[in-house]
Structures are given as C-alpha cells and as structure tokens.
C-alpha cells in the first residue's frame, strides 16, 4: 500500500538510487512489478534485457543461491522467493 497525493492504492515502487545508478551506467531502467507470470512470458521479458537487478528484500532464503543464512535474515516468504529467484 502506498499513499501519495490523492492516491492511496496498492503500488510497486523502487528507490530512485536504483534507476539513477542504471542511468549513470548508460542503461535504461525497466520496473517489473511483482505479478503472476508463467515461465514462457517471464523468459520472453527477461530475454529482452541486457541485465537484471533483483532488489528483493531479506525474504529470499540465502540457501537458494548457496549462501549461509545471516542471523538478521527474516524467514523466507515462499511466493515472493519463487518469483524473485
């Protein structure tokens, strides 16, 4: 949920530092909001990109990428982890 101006709606947003950094590196940012998508659609979208930054959060289990869990890591949320990974 995000509230700004006259809006008080469900929203996807990203801190400006991410897309500013991509722009400074010569890229163009594309925000892919969390949404259900089958593998074929996701593959076509990602296949059209030169790079991918997954901002995520502390909800991705470090075991998914072969790392040890840090004591401050939250319990993974399986729906978002499947989408993020």
PDB file of N, CA, C and O in Angstrom:
ATOM      1  N   UNK A   1       0.849  -1.172   0.000  1.00  0.00           N
ATOM      2  CA  UNK A   1       0.000   0.000   0.000  1.00  0.00           C
ATOM      3  C   UNK A   1       0.894   1.234   0.000  1.00  0.00           C
ATOM      4  O   UNK A   1       1.853   1.314   0.767  1.00  0.00           O
ATOM      5  N   UNK A   2       0.579   2.183  -0.853  1.00  0.00           N
ATOM      6  CA  UNK A   2       1.341   3.434  -0.910  1.00  0.00           C
ATOM      7  C   UNK A   2       0.374   4.605  -0.940  1.00  0.00           C
ATOM      8  O   UNK A   2      -0.695   4.535  -1.545  1.00  0.00           O
ATOM      9  N   UNK A   3       0.764   5.666  -0.286  1.00  0.00           N
ATOM     10  CA  UNK A   3      -0.080   6.857  -0.252  1.00  0.00           C
ATOM     11  C   UNK A   3       0.763   8.053  -0.671  1.00  0.00           C
ATOM     12  O   UNK A   3       1.802   8.337  -0.074  1.00  0.00           O
ATOM     13  N   UNK A   4       0.301   8.750  -1.706  1.00  0.00           N
ATOM     14  CA  UNK A   4       0.968   9.955  -2.173  1.00  0.00           C
ATOM     15  C   UNK A   4      -0.055  10.832  -2.877  1.00  0.00           C
ATOM     16  O   UNK A   4      -0.830  10.343  -3.699  1.00  0.00           O
ATOM     17  N   UNK A   5      -0.064  12.096  -2.570  1.00  0.00           N
ATOM     18  CA  UNK A   5      -1.051  12.992  -3.178  1.00  0.00           C
ATOM     19  C   UNK A   5      -2.460  12.478  -2.952  1.00  0.00           C
ATOM     20  O   UNK A   5      -2.865  12.244  -1.814  1.00  0.00           O
ATOM     21  N   UNK A   6      -3.207  12.303  -4.031  1.00  0.00           N
ATOM     22  CA  UNK A   6      -4.586  11.820  -3.924  1.00  0.00           C
ATOM     23  C   UNK A   6      -4.660  10.300  -3.969  1.00  0.00           C
ATOM     24  O   UNK A   6      -5.745   9.737  -3.820  1.00  0.00           O
ATOM     25  N   UNK A   7      -3.543   9.629  -4.171  1.00  0.00           N
ATOM     26  CA  UNK A   7      -3.543   8.169  -4.271  1.00  0.00           C
ATOM     27  C   UNK A   7      -3.351   7.517  -2.913  1.00  0.00           C
ATOM     28  O   UNK A   7      -2.546   7.972  -2.100  1.00  0.00           O
ATOM     29  N   UNK A   8      -4.087   6.463  -2.678  1.00  0.00           N
ATOM     30  CA  UNK A   8      -3.902   5.580  -1.534  1.00  0.00           C
ATOM     31  C   UNK A   8      -4.237   4.193  -2.057  1.00  0.00           C
ATOM     32  O   UNK A   8      -5.332   3.675  -1.839  1.00  0.00           O
ATOM     33  N   UNK A   9      -3.271   3.601  -2.753  1.00  0.00           N
ATOM     34  CA  UNK A   9      -3.528   2.374  -3.511  1.00  0.00           C
ATOM     35  C   UNK A   9      -2.389   1.375  -3.335  1.00  0.00           C
ATOM     36  O   UNK A   9      -1.311   1.706  -2.841  1.00  0.00           O
ATOM     37  N   UNK A  10      -2.664   0.138  -3.758  1.00  0.00           N
ATOM     38  CA  UNK A  10      -1.579  -0.847  -3.853  1.00  0.00           C
ATOM     39  C   UNK A  10      -0.607  -0.335  -4.907  1.00  0.00           C
ATOM     40  O   UNK A  10      -1.024   0.183  -5.942  1.00  0.00           O
ATOM     41  N   UNK A  11       0.681  -0.478  -4.645  1.00  0.00           N
ATOM     42  CA  UNK A  11       1.659   0.100  -5.565  1.00  0.00           C
ATOM     43  C   UNK A  11       2.960  -0.691  -5.547  1.00  0.00           C
ATOM     44  O   UNK A  11       3.257  -1.407  -4.590  1.00  0.00           O
ATOM     45  N   UNK A  12       3.715  -0.551  -6.605  1.00  0.00           N
ATOM     46  CA  UNK A  12       5.088  -1.049  -6.676  1.00  0.00           C
ATOM     47  C   UNK A  12       5.972   0.163  -6.893  1.00  0.00           C
ATOM     48  O   UNK A  12       5.684   1.001  -7.748  1.00  0.00           O
ATOM     49  N   UNK A  13       7.033   0.260  -6.137  1.00  0.00           N
ATOM     50  CA  UNK A  13       7.921   1.400  -6.306  1.00  0.00           C
ATOM     51  C   UNK A  13       9.345   0.962  -6.016  1.00  0.00           C
ATOM     52  O   UNK A  13       9.585  -0.112  -5.465  1.00  0.00           O
ATOM     53  N   UNK A  14      10.266   1.805  -6.393  1.00  0.00           N
ATOM     54  CA  UNK A  14      11.679   1.496  -6.247  1.00  0.00           C
ATOM     55  C   UNK A  14      12.412   2.770  -5.844  1.00  0.00           C
ATOM     56  O   UNK A  14      12.172   3.822  -6.435  1.00  0.00           O
ATOM     57  N   UNK A  15      13.292   2.703  -4.863  1.00  0.00           N
ATOM     58  CA  UNK A  15      14.066   3.891  -4.526  1.00  0.00           C
ATOM     59  C   UNK A  15      14.839   4.394  -5.750  1.00  0.00           C
ATOM     60  O   UNK A  15      15.382   3.603  -6.520  1.00  0.00           O
ATOM     61  N   UNK A  16      14.880   5.696  -5.915  1.00  0.00           N
ATOM     62  CA  UNK A  16      15.493   6.315  -7.093  1.00  0.00           C
ATOM     63  C   UNK A  16      16.949   5.919  -7.288  1.00  0.00           C
ATOM     64  O   UNK A  16      17.434   5.915  -8.419  1.00  0.00           O
ATOM     65  N   UNK A  17      17.652   5.588  -6.224  1.00  0.00           N
ATOM     66  CA  UNK A  17      19.072   5.255  -6.355  1.00  0.00           C
ATOM     67  C   UNK A  17      19.297   4.088  -7.325  1.00  0.00           C
ATOM     68  O   UNK A  17      20.340   4.022  -7.975  1.00  0.00           O
ATOM     69  N   UNK A  18      18.340   3.178  -7.427  1.00  0.00           N
ATOM     70  CA  UNK A  18      18.490   2.043  -8.346  1.00  0.00           C
ATOM     71  C   UNK A  18      18.452   2.499  -9.796  1.00  0.00           C
ATOM     72  O   UNK A  18      19.376   2.212 -10.556  1.00  0.00           O
ATOM     73  N   UNK A  19      17.393   3.208 -10.193  1.00  0.00           N
ATOM     74  CA  UNK A  19      17.311   3.585 -11.604  1.00  0.00           C
ATOM     75  C   UNK A  19      18.272   4.712 -11.953  1.00  0.00           C
ATOM     76  O   UNK A  19      18.675   4.839 -13.109  1.00  0.00           O
ATOM     77  N   UNK A  20      18.645   5.530 -10.976  1.00  0.00           N
ATOM     78  CA  UNK A  20      19.667   6.547 -11.240  1.00  0.00           C
ATOM     79  C   UNK A  20      21.017   5.889 -11.523  1.00  0.00           C
ATOM     80  O   UNK A  20      21.748   6.318 -12.415  1.00  0.00           O
ATOM     81  N   UNK A  21      21.339   4.855 -10.767  1.00  0.00           N
ATOM     82  CA  UNK A  21      22.594   4.131 -10.984  1.00  0.00           C
ATOM     83  C   UNK A  21      22.631   3.447 -12.337  1.00  0.00           C
ATOM     84  O   UNK A  21      23.660   3.460 -13.014  1.00  0.00           O
ATOM     85  N   UNK A  22      21.516   2.848 -12.737  1.00  0.00           N
ATOM     86  CA  UNK A  22      21.442   2.215 -14.053  1.00  0.00           C
ATOM     87  C   UNK A  22      21.649   3.266 -15.135  1.00  0.00           C
ATOM     88  O   UNK A  22      22.385   3.033 -16.094  1.00  0.00           O
ATOM     89  N   UNK A  23      21.007   4.419 -14.989  1.00  0.00           N
ATOM     90  CA  UNK A  23      21.161   5.501 -15.963  1.00  0.00           C
ATOM     91  C   UNK A  23      22.587   6.019 -16.020  1.00  0.00           C
ATOM     92  O   UNK A  23      23.098   6.298 -17.105  1.00  0.00           O
ATOM     93  N   UNK A  24      23.238   6.152 -14.871  1.00  0.00           N
ATOM     94  CA  UNK A  24      24.624   6.624 -14.839  1.00  0.00           C
ATOM     95  C   UNK A  24      25.558   5.632 -15.529  1.00  0.00           C
ATOM     96  O   UNK A  24      26.609   6.015 -16.041  1.00  0.00           O
ATOM     97  N   UNK A  25      25.171   4.365 -15.538  1.00  0.00           N
ATOM     98  CA  UNK A  25      25.979   3.337 -16.203  1.00  0.00           C
ATOM     99  C   UNK A  25      25.638   3.217 -17.685  1.00  0.00           C
ATOM    100  O   UNK A  25      26.205   2.380 -18.387  1.00  0.00           O
ATOM    101  N   UNK A  26      24.706   4.056 -18.167  1.00  0.00           N
ATOM    102  CA  UNK A  26      24.356   4.046 -19.587  1.00  0.00           C
ATOM    103  C   UNK A  26      23.165   3.188 -19.940  1.00  0.00           C
ATOM    104  O   UNK A  26      22.862   2.998 -21.118  1.00  0.00           O
ATOM    105  N   UNK A  27      22.483   2.665 -18.935  1.00  0.00           N
ATOM    106  CA  UNK A  27      21.333   1.802 -19.190  1.00  0.00           C
ATOM    107  C   UNK A  27      20.009   2.531 -19.100  1.00  0.00           C
ATOM    108  O   UNK A  27      19.950   3.709 -18.748  1.00  0.00           O
ATOM    109  N   UNK A  28      18.965   1.819 -19.421  1.00  0.00           N
ATOM    110  CA  UNK A  28      17.592   2.306 -19.283  1.00  0.00           C
ATOM    111  C   UNK A  28      16.887   1.364 -18.317  1.00  0.00           C
ATOM    112  O   UNK A  28      16.885   0.150 -18.518  1.00  0.00           O
ATOM    113  N   UNK A  29      16.294   1.919 -17.279  1.00  0.00           N
ATOM    114  CA  UNK A  29      15.621   1.105 -16.266  1.00  0.00           C
ATOM    115  C   UNK A  29      14.236   0.678 -16.717  1.00  0.00           C
ATOM    116  O   UNK A  29      13.509   1.442 -17.353  1.00  0.00           O
ATOM    117  N   UNK A  30      13.886  -0.542 -16.381  1.00  0.00           N
ATOM    118  CA  UNK A  30      12.548  -1.075 -16.617  1.00  0.00           C
ATOM    119  C   UNK A  30      12.104  -1.710 -15.305  1.00  0.00           C
ATOM    120  O   UNK A  30      12.752  -2.635 -14.816  1.00  0.00           O
ATOM    121  N   UNK A  31      11.016  -1.227 -14.735  1.00  0.00           N
ATOM    122  CA  UNK A  31      10.499  -1.791 -13.493  1.00  0.00           C
ATOM    123  C   UNK A  31       9.536  -2.914 -13.827  1.00  0.00           C
ATOM    124  O   UNK A  31       8.561  -2.708 -14.550  1.00  0.00           O
ATOM    125  N   UNK A  32       9.806  -4.096 -13.304  1.00  0.00           N
ATOM    126  CA  UNK A  32       8.917  -5.244 -13.483  1.00  0.00           C
ATOM    127  C   UNK A  32       8.215  -5.478 -12.150  1.00  0.00           C
ATOM    128  O   UNK A  32       8.800  -6.065 -11.239  1.00  0.00           O
ATOM    129  N   UNK A  33       6.969  -5.028 -12.025  1.00  0.00           N
ATOM    130  CA  UNK A  33       6.271  -5.171 -10.751  1.00  0.00           C
ATOM    131  C   UNK A  33       5.954  -6.630 -10.456  1.00  0.00           C
ATOM    132  O   UNK A  33       5.802  -7.431 -11.379  1.00  0.00           O
ATOM    133  N   UNK A  34       5.854  -6.981  -9.178  1.00  0.00           N
ATOM    134  CA  UNK A  34       5.503  -8.348  -8.815  1.00  0.00           C
ATOM    135  C   UNK A  34       4.136  -8.709  -9.381  1.00  0.00           C
ATOM    136  O   UNK A  34       3.155  -8.000  -9.153  1.00  0.00           O
ATOM    137  N   UNK A  35       4.078  -9.787 -10.101  1.00  0.00           N
ATOM    138  CA  UNK A  35       2.817 -10.245 -10.676  1.00  0.00           C
ATOM    139  C   UNK A  35       2.973 -11.690 -11.113  1.00  0.00           C
ATOM    140  O   UNK A  35       4.081 -12.126 -11.427  1.00  0.00           O
ATOM    141  N   UNK A  36       1.874 -12.438 -11.135  1.00  0.00           N
ATOM    142  CA  UNK A  36       1.962 -13.812 -11.617  1.00  0.00           C
ATOM    143  C   UNK A  36       2.283 -13.827 -13.111  1.00  0.00           C
ATOM    144  O   UNK A  36       1.720 -13.044 -13.877  1.00  0.00           O
ATOM    145  N   UNK A  37       3.177 -14.706 -13.521  1.00  0.00           N
ATOM    146  CA  UNK A  37       3.501 -14.859 -14.943  1.00  0.00           C
ATOM    147  C   UNK A  37       4.038 -16.265 -15.139  1.00  0.00           C
ATOM    148  O   UNK A  37       4.793 -16.771 -14.308  1.00  0.00           O
ATOM    149  N   UNK A  38       3.647 -16.894 -16.243  1.00  0.00           N
ATOM    150  CA  UNK A  38       4.194 -18.223 -16.485  1.00  0.00           C
ATOM    151  C   UNK A  38       5.634 -18.100 -16.980  1.00  0.00           C
ATOM    152  O   UNK A  38       6.076 -17.018 -17.367  1.00  0.00           O
ATOM    153  N   UNK A  39       6.355 -19.211 -16.963  1.00  0.00           N
ATOM    154  CA  UNK A  39       7.776 -19.194 -17.307  1.00  0.00           C
ATOM    155  C   UNK A  39       8.044 -18.682 -18.716  1.00  0.00           C
ATOM    156  O   UNK A  39       9.047 -18.005 -18.939  1.00  0.00           O
ATOM    157  N   UNK A  40       7.171 -18.991 -19.672  1.00  0.00           N
ATOM    158  CA  UNK A  40       7.382 -18.559 -21.059  1.00  0.00           C
ATOM    159  C   UNK A  40       7.317 -17.039 -21.171  1.00  0.00           C
ATOM    160  O   UNK A  40       8.148 -16.423 -21.838  1.00  0.00           O
ATOM    161  N   UNK A  41       6.330 -16.440 -20.518  1.00  0.00           N
ATOM    162  CA  UNK A  41       6.198 -14.979 -20.561  1.00  0.00           C
ATOM    163  C   UNK A  41       7.388 -14.333 -19.853  1.00  0.00           C
ATOM    164  O   UNK A  41       7.996 -13.400 -20.379  1.00  0.00           O
ATOM    165  N   UNK A  42       7.716 -14.824 -18.672  1.00  0.00           N
ATOM    166  CA  UNK A  42       8.850 -14.266 -17.932  1.00  0.00           C
ATOM    167  C   UNK A  42      10.134 -14.404 -18.748  1.00  0.00           C
ATOM    168  O   UNK A  42      10.952 -13.485 -18.771  1.00  0.00           O
ATOM    169  N   UNK A  43      10.314 -15.532 -19.409  1.00  0.00           N
ATOM    170  CA  UNK A  43      11.502 -15.747 -20.228  1.00  0.00           C
ATOM    171  C   UNK A  43      11.602 -14.771 -21.384  1.00  0.00           C
ATOM    172  O   UNK A  43      12.689 -14.289 -21.700  1.00  0.00           O
ATOM    173  N   UNK A  44      10.470 -14.475 -22.019  1.00  0.00           N
ATOM    174  CA  UNK A  44      10.479 -13.512 -23.132  1.00  0.00           C
ATOM    175  C   UNK A  44      10.823 -12.110 -22.642  1.00  0.00           C
ATOM    176  O   UNK A  44      11.585 -11.388 -23.285  1.00  0.00           O
ATOM    177  N   UNK A  45      10.261 -11.733 -21.508  1.00  0.00           N
ATOM    178  CA  UNK A  45      10.535 -10.396 -20.969  1.00  0.00           C
ATOM    179  C   UNK A  45      12.010 -10.288 -20.574  1.00  0.00           C
ATOM    180  O   UNK A  45      12.696  -9.351 -20.981  1.00  0.00           O
ATOM    181  N   UNK A  46      12.487 -11.231 -19.793  1.00  0.00           N
ATOM    182  CA  UNK A  46      13.869 -11.186 -19.323  1.00  0.00           C
ATOM    183  C   UNK A  46      14.846 -11.358 -20.479  1.00  0.00           C
ATOM    184  O   UNK A  46      15.938 -10.791 -20.457  1.00  0.00           O
ATOM    185  N   UNK A  47      14.461 -12.138 -21.491  1.00  0.00           N
ATOM    186  CA  UNK A  47      15.319 -12.333 -22.656  1.00  0.00           C
ATOM    187  C   UNK A  47      15.569 -11.058 -23.438  1.00  0.00           C
ATOM    188  O   UNK A  47      16.540 -10.977 -24.190  1.00  0.00           O
ATOM    189  N   UNK A  48      14.714 -10.066 -23.278  1.00  0.00           N
ATOM    190  CA  UNK A  48      14.885  -8.795 -23.968  1.00  0.00           C
ATOM    191  C   UNK A  48      15.726  -7.792 -23.196  1.00  0.00           C
ATOM    192  O   UNK A  48      15.897  -6.656 -23.636  1.00  0.00           O
ATOM    193  N   UNK A  49      16.250  -8.202 -22.052  1.00  0.00           N
ATOM    194  CA  UNK A  49      17.050  -7.307 -21.218  1.00  0.00           C
ATOM    195  C   UNK A  49      18.532  -7.650 -21.332  1.00  0.00           C
ATOM    196  O   UNK A  49      18.890  -8.805 -21.564  1.00  0.00           O
ATOM    197  N   UNK A  50      19.384  -6.655 -21.170  1.00  0.00           N
ATOM    198  CA  UNK A  50      20.831  -6.885 -21.155  1.00  0.00           C
ATOM    199  C   UNK A  50      21.343  -7.186 -19.755  1.00  0.00           C
ATOM    200  O   UNK A  50      22.429  -7.744 -19.598  1.00  0.00           O
ATOM    201  N   UNK A  51      20.580  -6.827 -18.751  1.00  0.00           N
ATOM    202  CA  UNK A  51      20.980  -7.056 -17.372  1.00  0.00           C
ATOM    203  C   UNK A  51      19.759  -7.069 -16.483  1.00  0.00           C
ATOM    204  O   UNK A  51      18.679  -6.641 -16.889  1.00  0.00           O
ATOM    205  N   UNK A  52      19.930  -7.563 -15.263  1.00  0.00           N
ATOM    206  CA  UNK A  52      18.807  -7.673 -14.340  1.00  0.00           C
ATOM    207  C   UNK A  52      19.303  -7.394 -12.927  1.00  0.00           C
ATOM    208  O   UNK A  52      20.256  -8.017 -12.460  1.00  0.00           O
ATOM    209  N   UNK A  53      18.651  -6.457 -12.254  1.00  0.00           N
ATOM    210  CA  UNK A  53      18.931  -6.183 -10.849  1.00  0.00           C
ATOM    211  C   UNK A  53      17.700  -6.616 -10.074  1.00  0.00           C
ATOM    212  O   UNK A  53      16.609  -6.086 -10.283  1.00  0.00           O
ATOM    213  N   UNK A  54      17.873  -7.573  -9.186  1.00  0.00           N
ATOM    214  CA  UNK A  54      16.764  -8.025  -8.348  1.00  0.00           C
ATOM    215  C   UNK A  54      16.944  -7.356  -6.994  1.00  0.00           C
ATOM    216  O   UNK A  54      17.827  -7.725  -6.219  1.00  0.00           O
ATOM    217  N   UNK A  55      16.103  -6.371  -6.716  1.00  0.00           N
ATOM    218  CA  UNK A  55      16.252  -5.613  -5.483  1.00  0.00           C
ATOM    219  C   UNK A  55      15.793  -6.418  -4.281  1.00  0.00           C
ATOM    220  O   UNK A  55      16.441  -6.393  -3.234  1.00  0.00           O
ATOM    221  N   UNK A  56      14.692  -7.125  -4.416  1.00  0.00           N
ATOM    222  CA  UNK A  56      14.207  -8.025  -3.386  1.00  0.00           C
ATOM    223  C   UNK A  56      14.205  -7.440  -1.997  1.00  0.00           C
ATOM    224  O   UNK A  56      14.005  -6.240  -1.809  1.00  0.00           O
ATOM    225  N   UNK A  57      14.425  -8.287  -1.046  1.00  0.00           N
ATOM    226  CA  UNK A  57      14.462  -7.905   0.347  1.00  0.00           C
ATOM    227  C   UNK A  57      15.136  -9.020   1.109  1.00  0.00           C
ATOM    228  O   UNK A  57      15.796  -9.871   0.512  1.00  0.00           O
ATOM    229  N   UNK A  58      14.984  -9.028   2.390  1.00  0.00           N
ATOM    230  CA  UNK A  58      15.619 -10.075   3.185  1.00  0.00           C
ATOM    231  C   UNK A  58      14.797 -11.349   3.186  1.00  0.00           C
ATOM    232  O   UNK A  58      15.093 -12.265   3.954  1.00  0.00           O
ATOM    233  N   UNK A  59      13.761 -11.436   2.339  1.00  0.00           N
ATOM    234  CA  UNK A  59      12.884 -12.595   2.362  1.00  0.00           C
ATOM    235  C   UNK A  59      13.346 -13.734   1.455  1.00  0.00           C
ATOM    236  O   UNK A  59      12.724 -14.796   1.463  1.00  0.00           O
ATOM    237  N   UNK A  60      14.418 -13.555   0.669  1.00  0.00           N
ATOM    238  CA  UNK A  60      14.929 -14.635  -0.168  1.00  0.00           C
ATOM    239  C   UNK A  60      15.876 -15.476   0.679  1.00  0.00           C
ATOM    240  O   UNK A  60      16.817 -14.950   1.274  1.00  0.00           O
ATOM    241  N   UNK A  61      15.627 -16.781   0.732  1.00  0.00           N
ATOM    242  CA  UNK A  61      16.456 -17.680   1.521  1.00  0.00           C
ATOM    243  C   UNK A  61      17.846 -17.757   0.894  1.00  0.00           C
ATOM    244  O   UNK A  61      17.967 -18.156  -0.264  1.00  0.00           O
ATOM    245  N   UNK A  62      18.896 -17.387   1.626  1.00  0.00           N
ATOM    246  CA  UNK A  62      20.247 -17.434   1.071  1.00  0.00           C
ATOM    247  C   UNK A  62      20.636 -18.822   0.550  1.00  0.00           C
ATOM    248  O   UNK A  62      21.509 -18.925  -0.311  1.00  0.00           O
ATOM    249  N   UNK A  63      20.015 -19.874   1.047  1.00  0.00           N
ATOM    250  CA  UNK A  63      20.299 -21.220   0.544  1.00  0.00           C
ATOM    251  C   UNK A  63      19.949 -21.342  -0.936  1.00  0.00           C
ATOM    252  O   UNK A  63      20.499 -22.201  -1.625  1.00  0.00           O
ATOM    253  N   UNK A  64      19.041 -20.497  -1.442  1.00  0.00           N
ATOM    254  CA  UNK A  64      18.646 -20.536  -2.853  1.00  0.00           C
ATOM    255  C   UNK A  64      19.812 -20.176  -3.766  1.00  0.00           C
ATOM    256  O   UNK A  64      19.821 -20.562  -4.934  1.00  0.00           O
ATOM    257  N   UNK A  65      20.801 -19.438  -3.246  1.00  0.00           N
ATOM    258  CA  UNK A  65      21.970 -19.095  -4.057  1.00  0.00           C
ATOM    259  C   UNK A  65      23.259 -19.567  -3.391  1.00  0.00           C
ATOM    260  O   UNK A  65      24.332 -19.011  -3.626  1.00  0.00           O
ATOM    261  N   UNK A  66      23.141 -20.606  -2.553  1.00  0.00           N
ATOM    262  CA  UNK A  66      24.308 -21.274  -1.988  1.00  0.00           C
ATOM    263  C   UNK A  66      25.019 -20.550  -0.863  1.00  0.00           C
ATOM    264  O   UNK A  66      26.196 -20.807  -0.613  1.00  0.00           O
ATOM    265  N   UNK A  67      24.326 -19.646  -0.179  1.00  0.00           N
ATOM    266  CA  UNK A  67      24.956 -18.896   0.914  1.00  0.00           C
ATOM    267  C   UNK A  67      24.362 -19.313   2.256  1.00  0.00           C
ATOM    268  O   UNK A  67      23.289 -19.912   2.317  1.00  0.00           O
ATOM    269  N   UNK A  68      25.073 -18.988   3.320  1.00  0.00           N
ATOM    270  CA  UNK A  68      24.599 -19.253   4.669  1.00  0.00           C
ATOM    271  C   UNK A  68      23.637 -18.153   5.100  1.00  0.00           C
ATOM    272  O   UNK A  68      23.786 -16.996   4.709  1.00  0.00           O
ATOM    273  N   UNK A  69      22.663 -18.523   5.900  1.00  0.00           N
ATOM    274  CA  UNK A  69      21.707 -17.538   6.411  1.00  0.00           C
ATOM    275  C   UNK A  69      22.366 -16.681   7.494  1.00  0.00           C
ATOM    276  O   UNK A  69      22.974 -17.206   8.427  1.00  0.00           O
ATOM    277  N   UNK A  70      22.238 -15.362   7.360  1.00  0.00           N
ATOM    278  CA  UNK A  70      22.730 -14.407   8.351  1.00  0.00           C
ATOM    279  C   UNK A  70      21.719 -14.358   9.493  1.00  0.00           C
ATOM    280  O   UNK A  70      20.524 -14.521   9.246  1.00  0.00           O
ATOM    281  N   UNK A  71      22.152 -14.141  10.731  1.00  0.00           N
ATOM    282  CA  UNK A  71      21.209 -14.084  11.850  1.00  0.00           C
ATOM    283  C   UNK A  71      20.095 -13.051  11.672  1.00  0.00           C
ATOM    284  O   UNK A  71      19.008 -13.226  12.223  1.00  0.00           O
ATOM    285  N   UNK A  72      20.340 -11.984  10.916  1.00  0.00           N
ATOM    286  CA  UNK A  72      19.319 -10.948  10.725  1.00  0.00           C
ATOM    287  C   UNK A  72      18.351 -11.261   9.591  1.00  0.00           C
ATOM    288  O   UNK A  72      17.413 -10.499   9.355  1.00  0.00           O
ATOM    289  N   UNK A  73      18.565 -12.376   8.883  1.00  0.00           N
ATOM    290  CA  UNK A  73      17.691 -12.723   7.755  1.00  0.00           C
ATOM    291  C   UNK A  73      16.314 -13.128   8.261  1.00  0.00           C
ATOM    292  O   UNK A  73      16.196 -13.953   9.167  1.00  0.00           O
ATOM    293  N   UNK A  74      15.275 -12.546   7.673  1.00  0.00           N
ATOM    294  CA  UNK A  74      13.902 -12.911   8.026  1.00  0.00           C
ATOM    295  C   UNK A  74      13.574 -14.290   7.474  1.00  0.00           C
ATOM    296  O   UNK A  74      14.285 -14.814   6.616  1.00  0.00           O
ATOM    297  N   UNK A  75      12.490 -14.869   7.974  1.00  0.00           N
ATOM    298  CA  UNK A  75      12.004 -16.124   7.400  1.00  0.00           C
ATOM    299  C   UNK A  75      11.613 -15.870   5.952  1.00  0.00           C
ATOM    300  O   UNK A  75      10.967 -14.865   5.657  1.00  0.00           O
ATOM    301  N   UNK A  76      11.993 -16.767   5.042  1.00  0.00           N
ATOM    302  CA  UNK A  76      11.633 -16.569   3.626  1.00  0.00           C
ATOM    303  C   UNK A  76      10.125 -16.598   3.420  1.00  0.00           C
ATOM    304  O   UNK A  76       9.404 -17.305   4.124  1.00  0.00           O
ATOM    305  N   UNK A  77       9.661 -15.828   2.453  1.00  0.00           N
ATOM    306  CA  UNK A  77       8.263 -15.835   2.037  1.00  0.00           C
ATOM    307  C   UNK A  77       8.236 -16.559   0.707  1.00  0.00           C
ATOM    308  O   UNK A  77       8.714 -16.024  -0.294  1.00  0.00           O
ATOM    309  N   UNK A  78       7.685 -17.768   0.673  1.00  0.00           N
ATOM    310  CA  UNK A  78       7.839 -18.640  -0.490  1.00  0.00           C
ATOM    311  C   UNK A  78       7.286 -18.062  -1.790  1.00  0.00           C
ATOM    312  O   UNK A  78       7.904 -18.258  -2.836  1.00  0.00           O
ATOM    313  N   UNK A  79       6.151 -17.359  -1.777  1.00  0.00           N
ATOM    314  CA  UNK A  79       5.593 -16.806  -3.016  1.00  0.00           C
ATOM    315  C   UNK A  79       6.540 -15.806  -3.657  1.00  0.00           C
ATOM    316  O   UNK A  79       6.818 -15.884  -4.854  1.00  0.00           O
ATOM    317  N   UNK A  80       7.037 -14.866  -2.859  1.00  0.00           N
ATOM    318  CA  UNK A  80       7.920 -13.854  -3.434  1.00  0.00           C
ATOM    319  C   UNK A  80       9.277 -14.448  -3.776  1.00  0.00           C
ATOM    320  O   UNK A  80       9.922 -13.996  -4.721  1.00  0.00           O
ATOM    321  N   UNK A  81       9.726 -15.452  -3.029  1.00  0.00           N
ATOM    322  CA  UNK A  81      11.016 -16.054  -3.348  1.00  0.00           C
ATOM    323  C   UNK A  81      10.964 -16.754  -4.693  1.00  0.00           C
ATOM    324  O   UNK A  81      11.899 -16.628  -5.485  1.00  0.00           O
ATOM    325  N   UNK A  82       9.913 -17.478  -4.969  1.00  0.00           N
ATOM    326  CA  UNK A  82       9.791 -18.159  -6.262  1.00  0.00           C
ATOM    327  C   UNK A  82       9.796 -17.148  -7.397  1.00  0.00           C
ATOM    328  O   UNK A  82      10.413 -17.391  -8.434  1.00  0.00           O
ATOM    329  N   UNK A  83       9.133 -16.039  -7.224  1.00  0.00           N
ATOM    330  CA  UNK A  83       9.090 -15.003  -8.257  1.00  0.00           C
ATOM    331  C   UNK A  83      10.452 -14.345  -8.401  1.00  0.00           C
ATOM    332  O   UNK A  83      10.921 -14.143  -9.521  1.00  0.00           O
ATOM    333  N   UNK A  84      11.096 -14.007  -7.289  1.00  0.00           N
ATOM    334  CA  UNK A  84      12.376 -13.307  -7.330  1.00  0.00           C
ATOM    335  C   UNK A  84      13.492 -14.167  -7.901  1.00  0.00           C
ATOM    336  O   UNK A  84      14.304 -13.691  -8.694  1.00  0.00           O
ATOM    337  N   UNK A  85      13.532 -15.421  -7.503  1.00  0.00           N
ATOM    338  CA  UNK A  85      14.604 -16.295  -7.965  1.00  0.00           C
ATOM    339  C   UNK A  85      14.307 -16.743  -9.364  1.00  0.00           C
ATOM    340  O   UNK A  85      15.087 -17.493  -9.951  1.00  0.00           O
TER     341      UNK A  85
END
